[in-house]
Amino acid sequence: MATSEFENALKELIELSYDIVEAYEVAIDRIESGDFRRKLNDFLLEHNYYIRKLSASLKEHNITPPDGPDVTKQRLTKGKVVLSNISGNKVILAAMSSNETDMGTAYEKLLSLKRDDKWEDAADTVDDALKDQQKHKVWFEVNE
């Protein structure tokens, strides 16, 4: 079976989602504000939810989903948060806001594919994830 562009984009999206989850875990450990920590944890749970949903979609198509981030890209998001350790809450929030921007771009890229091989269930999940990501982004902009 040939790998479709949609399938590849979906796998890359899941890998990036794992990466952002790791970044959230680092940020939650380092953020000083309890209120911010709780909000970041909520966002983390949402990203984990979409990983499960999109992985289930791949499995329904007899495709093994990624089980973690792409190690070649892993430092991109996590590194932003690691470097933020020296500057406190505001810089951590700015780094996570940047990560959310990257995530939103990935969601939009996948949704923009005009292909016959696009799976509607996965596309609907990505659309829902994009809406949540946009809410995350607004929260970061207000709190940076």
C-alpha positions in Angstrom: 0.0 0.0 0.0 1.4 3.4 -1.0 1.7 6.0 1.7 -0.5 9.0 1.0 0.3 12.6 1.5 -2.5 12.8 4.0 -1.2 9.8 6.0 2.3 11.3 6.1 0.9 14.7 7.2 -1.2 13.0 9.9 1.8 11.1 11.2 3.9 14.3 11.3 1.1 16.1 13.1 1.0 13.3 15.8 4.8 13.5 16.2 4.6 17.3 16.6 1.8 16.8 19.1 4.0 14.5 21.1 6.7 17.1 21.0 4.5 19.8 22.3 3.2 17.5 25.0 6.8 17.1 26.2 7.3 20.9 26.0 4.2 21.3 28.2 5.5 18.9 30.7 8.7 20.9 31.0 6.9 24.2 31.2 4.5 22.8 33.9 7.5 21.8 35.9 9.2 25.2 35.6 6.3 27.7 35.7 6.0 29.5 39.0 2.3 30.5 39.0 -0.1 27.8 40.2 -2.9 29.3 38.0 -0.6 29.2 34.9 0.4 25.6 35.8 -3.2 24.5 36.0 -4.0 26.1 32.6 -1.0 24.6 31.0 -2.0 21.2 32.3 -5.5 21.7 30.8 -3.8 22.4 27.4 -1.6 19.4 27.8 -4.6 17.1 28.4 -6.2 18.5 25.2 -3.1 17.7 23.2 -3.0 14.2 24.6 -6.7 13.8 23.7 -6.0 14.7 20.1 -3.0 12.4 19.9 -5.3 9.5 21.0 -8.0 10.4 18.5 -5.7 10.8 15.6 -3.8 7.7 16.4 -7.1 5.8 16.6 -7.9 7.1 13.1 -4.6 5.7 11.8 -5.2 2.4 13.4 -8.7 2.2 11.8 -6.8 2.4 8.5 -4.4 -0.3 9.6 -1.6 2.1 10.0 0.7 2.1 13.0 0.7 5.6 14.5 3.9 7.2 15.8 4.4 6.6 19.5 6.5 9.7 20.2 8.0 12.8 18.8 10.3 12.8 15.8 13.7 13.0 17.4 15.2 15.2 14.7 12.5 17.9 15.4 12.2 17.2 19.1 14.5 20.0 20.3 12.6 22.6 18.4 9.7 22.9 20.8 11.2 21.5 24.0 14.3 23.6 23.6 12.3 26.8 23.6 11.0 25.9 27.0 14.3 24.6 28.4 16.0 27.9 27.5 13.1 29.8 29.1 14.0 28.4 32.5 16.4 31.3 33.3 13.8 34.0 32.6 10.6 33.0 34.5 6.9 32.8 33.7 6.6 35.3 30.9 9.4 33.8 28.8 8.0 30.3 29.4 4.6 31.5 28.3 6.1 33.2 25.2 7.9 30.0 24.3 4.8 27.9 24.6 2.8 30.5 22.6 5.4 30.0 19.8 5.0 26.3 20.1 1.2 26.7 19.8 1.7 28.8 16.7 3.8 26.0 15.2 1.1 23.5 16.1 -1.6 25.7 14.5 0.4 25.9 11.3 0.7 22.2 11.2 -3.1 21.8 11.7 -3.8 24.3 9.0 -1.4 22.6 6.6 -3.1 19.3 7.0 -6.6 20.8 6.6 -5.5 22.6 3.4 -4.6 19.4 1.6 -7.0 19.1 -1.3 -6.8 15.3 -1.7 -9.2 12.5 -2.4 -7.3 10.4 0.1 -8.2 12.7 3.1 -10.1 10.9 5.8 -13.1 12.9 7.0 -13.0 11.6 10.5 -9.3 12.6 11.0 -9.9 15.9 9.2 -12.8 16.7 11.6 -10.6 15.9 14.6 -7.9 18.1 13.3 -10.4 20.9 12.7 -11.5 20.5 16.4 -7.9 20.5 17.5 -7.2 23.7 15.5 -10.1 25.4 17.3 -8.7 24.4 20.6 -5.2 25.5 19.6 -6.6 28.9 18.6 -8.2 29.2 22.1 -4.8 28.3 23.6 -3.1 30.9 21.5 -5.5 33.6 22.6 -4.9 32.7 26.3 -1.1 32.9 25.8 -1.5 36.3 24.1 -3.5 37.6 27.0 -1.1 36.2 29.6 2.3 36.8 28.1 
